[in-house]
Each structure stands twice: as structure tokens, then as C-alpha cells.
């Protein structure tokens, strides 16, 4: 009996506390309803796993329309007092009173989700949503909500690119790309000078959405190719590539990046150049293979693999590179010849000669490259068998060499496998 009275007393206390705990969101504005359920009940359904429940909740919120906005805006401004947080924690630890109260952080997320569902009908909430862009926790969802609101939300994202808060700028740059509004280009170009690397990268990738403004975007991006941030430069090169022939202005600067000591920079520049002017790039690369700069020769030989069979005009230059004084150049040339060459008459003898190279890695790569020429490379079998013996302790190399041998002489590979 004593326990029963304690339970009754606890329920009474909790009931009073419920009223107190709801004070921050109680009163005006009035909470709207749909089909006899309050908005907060539908908001809870947005966390359901059932697709049907989620769909029904979205429909209910859409039906409430702009009538739900004042209440949702109030939720955005919810701030838990220490007492309310302790009370919600206590409520979750008991089983007598079945109430669902949420912390302020959960309420903000629910409100943002609902406002995003409302889209243009939530335009009155734009200033309140924009205030949350600076929040590291809610900023991403706030930016998405502004994007979903549409044309009324875009100016807030554009203005956010100059906000003093770095998270605000990052979130804005990210979502302006999804919005695809041409009016954002001037703001995004200004963001290329942002001190925050994530904001700059977001702006660069977003600019890909506006090919019709290449005449403005390409010069601005080309001017940034001297930036010391190699990740930023790589992203610029990739974006320039998306403009195709409209990015010819950037061609000379991109060519200078091909020999970059940063492999990803040279690779990004190469792919961009190919999309801008494939023939011009191939012609430049064949000249680069004779550069006095070893990094240029290394990078160019490696980059030529991207041309595949279209790189055939570079074959004589790559064959010459098989005798380059630098081992990495010789290795990269062998790989490029494997991917480019279609006529084995010149290439196979040159690669076979490299099977006697003083560098073990060059010997292995040349042997593997010969595999792409099939039985036309049969004269290389004795030396390949010897190279396989040299690399039995390296499982990866041994597998590549065995596969090459199988392509050249299946009988010899089967005999080797039978040992």
C-alpha cells in the first residue's frame, strides 16, 4: 500500500512538472492539428522507420501548410532550462507516466524537417532558419531547409557566404550548389578567396552547375591555379574540365601543373586538359616526355595512360622513354604502352629489352605490360619465368606476373602452376 501511495504521489508531482516543463512552448501560437492529431505528434512520426508512416506525416504537415509555420518557428527558438533538461531525463527513467518530451536540440531538428517539407509555404521562417546556419549541429539541416524553401531562401544562403562564422559559410556554399541559382555565381566567385578551405572547395564544386556562365567563371578559376593549397587546385582543375572547350583560357596554366610533384594535382590537370582539348593535350604531352625536368617526364608518362588507344601518336616517344635514365619514367612508360599500344611490332621488342633492366620494379612492370600483347610476346617467356622466380616472395607481384604469363603462353603458365 505504501508503494502505491508513493506511485500516486510521484504521478501527481510529475503531472505538475509536465505543465512547468511545457511552459517554454506553450501558449501562443496555437499548435495546429490534422485529422485529430497535433502537429507535434506528426513530427514524432518523421523519425519512424516505416515508409508509410513517414509519408503520412509529410502529407499531414503539407496539409497544415503555412498555419504550422508560427509554431515551428517557436520550436526553432526553444531553449532548455537546466530544470527542464533534468525533468526530461527523470521522465525517461520512470514507467508510470507515458509522456514524450524532447530536448531543445531534437525540437529544432523536427521543426527544420517540417519546414523543409513545407518548402515555399515556409518562407516566413527564412530569417529564423538562417540564424541557425552558424550552428555546428543544426547548420547543415538549416541550409538544406533554406534550399527547400526555394527562391525565398536562396538570398539568405548567398548572404551567408560572407558571414563571419566559418560554419555558416561552409553550409551555405554546400547548398547553393544544390539550388543551382545562376544569381549565386558572383557570391561563389567571391568565396574563392575565403580563408576557410572547405568553403573554397564548396564554392569551386558548386560553380560546375553554371556552364552557361563559363565566360565569367573560367578566368576566375584560372587565376586561382597558383594557390598553394594543392587540394583546392585539384578541385579547380576538375571543375575547369567540366566546362570542356569553354575552358581553353585555362589550358596553358593547366599544362604547367602536369609535372606537379603532387600526383593528384597532375592527374586532375591531365583529365581536365583532355576534356578541354584532347588533341592539343596529346601533342603537348609528347613534347613533355623529352622535358629536362624528371618530374614532368614521370607525370606525363603516367598521365598518357588516360588516353588509351587514342594515345597511339605518343607510342614512339614512350618507347624512347623505356631507356630514360630515371627508373620511374621507364616504369610509367611501360604501363602507358600496355594501355595505349595496339601494334606490337615496335613495342614488344622494346619491352622485352627492358626485362633485363637493372631495376627490379621496371623488370616486373615490363613483364606485366607484355601480357597485354598475348602470344605476340612469346619470345619473352624465358625471361618472364626468371622474373617470376625472383619475385616468389611478393604475392602481389607474383600474381601479376603469372597472369601475364597466362595471357602470353597458357601452356607455360599451366606447367609452372603444376610445380
Buried (B, 14 or more C-beta within 10 A) or exposed (E): EEEEEEEEEBEEEBEEBBEEBEEBBEEEBEBBBBEEEEBBBBBBBBEEEEEEBBEBBBBBBBEBEBBBBBBBBBBBBBEBEEEBEEBBEBBEEEEEEEBEBBBBEBBBBBBBBBBBBBBEBBBBBBEBBBBBBBBEEBBBBBBBBBBBBBEBBBBBBBBBBEBEBBBBBBBBBBBBBBBEBEEBBEBBBBBBEBEBBBBBBBBBBBBBBBEEBBEBBBEBBBEBBEBEEBBBBBBBBBBBBBBBEBBBBBBEBBBEBBBBEBBEBBBBBBBBBBBBBBEBBBEBBBEBBEBEEBBBBBBBBBBBBBBEEEBBBBBEBBBEBBEBEBBBBBBBBBBBBBBBBEEBEEBBBBBBBBBEBEBBBBBBBBBBBBBBBEEBBBEBBEBBBEBBEBBEEEEEBBEBBBEBBBBBBEEBBEEBEEE
